[in-house]
Amino acid sequence: MYAMSPETEAKILHKLDELEPREGEGRKLVQLYRQLLRLQSKARSQFSTPKLNLGTDVISNRLTKGLPLLSFDDLALDWAQVQRLFREISRLVARNSTESAKAAKNLGTISSDMTFLEEAARAWYQGASLTSIAVRYNVDAELLGLIVAAVLKPILSAHSEVLLPKIEQESWRHRYCPICGGRPDFAYLDKETGARWLLCSRCDTKWLFQRLECPYCGCQDQDALAYFTNDTGLYRLYVCEQCKRYLKTIDLRRTESEVLLPLERLLTFELDIQARADGYNPCAEANTN
C-alpha cells in the first residue's frame, strides 16, 4: 500500500503535457486537472512532514477495530496553508467555469473566516452533509465539497506516506481506506496475480480487496455483480445491481509501460459518462471516522 508521491505527481504533470488534446471537452478537462495538480503539488512541497502522535498500541487498536488511523483531530493542519490553498483553488475554478465562477469567487472571499474553513473541513472529512454550512454562509454545497476535497488531498497524501509503513497490508479488507476512511474511486488488478487493489478517492492510498464483493455495499451475490470491459481488456467497469454503483478498474496484466494510477481517473472519464448513462453512480463518501 502506498500513496501518491511527489515523484508520481511530477510524472503525471509531464504526461499531461504530452497527452493534452488539441480541442474539445477533453482538452478543457486536462488543462483544469493540470492546473489543479500544480497547485496541490506546490502546496505539498511546502508542507512539513506530519508529526503524528499515534503510538504502536493506538495504531494496532484502531486497525483491529476496523477504524481508519486518522480522525480529523489527528491531522497535522497548518490552517494558514489550508486557507491559502483554498483561495487558490477557488480562483482556479472561477477562471475555468462560467457556471460556477460566481460561487467559487464567493467561497474564496469568505475563506478568511477560519471558523468556516474548519467547520467545512471537519464536516467533509467526517462524511457529514455540508448543506447546513453552505446555507448558513450562502454558498453552493456541492462546489464547497469539491474544493475542500481538492485542498485536503495533498495534506492527506502526506499523512498517508508517514502512516502506511505502520500497517500490515494483510490485516485490512474493509471497504474504506485504512488511513483516512475514504471510499475507493478506482482500482487495479495487479500484474502478478490479478488481485484487486482499491485506490482511495481522498488520499490515493491503495489496499488489497477481494474480487467477488462490491466495495461499496458489500454485496457478494454473484448474480448482482458484473463487469464490462473494452475491446483490449485493459479497462473494466465493475457494477453492482444492489447499490447501482460502479468502479473503474485497469488490468495491469495487459500493460507494458508504467501506469500512473491517479492519472487514470482522468483518462477514463468516458467510462464515467457511459456508467452514468446506464444508471450507475460513482462512489459516495461515508462517515467512517
Secondary structure, DSSP 8 states (H G I E B T S, - for coil): -----HHHHHHHHHHHHHH--SSSHHHHHHHHHHHHHHHHHHHHHHS--------HHHHHHHHHTT--S--GGG----HHHHHHHHHHHHHHHHHH-TTTHHHHHHHHHHTT-HHHHHHHHHHHHTT--SHHHHHHHT--HHHHHHHHHHHHHHHHHHHHHHHGGGS-GGG---SS-TTT---EEEEEE-TTT--EEEEETTT--EEEE-SSS-TTT----TTTEEEEE-TTS-EEEEEETTTTEEEEEEEGGG--S---HHHHHHHTHHHHHHHHHTT-B--------
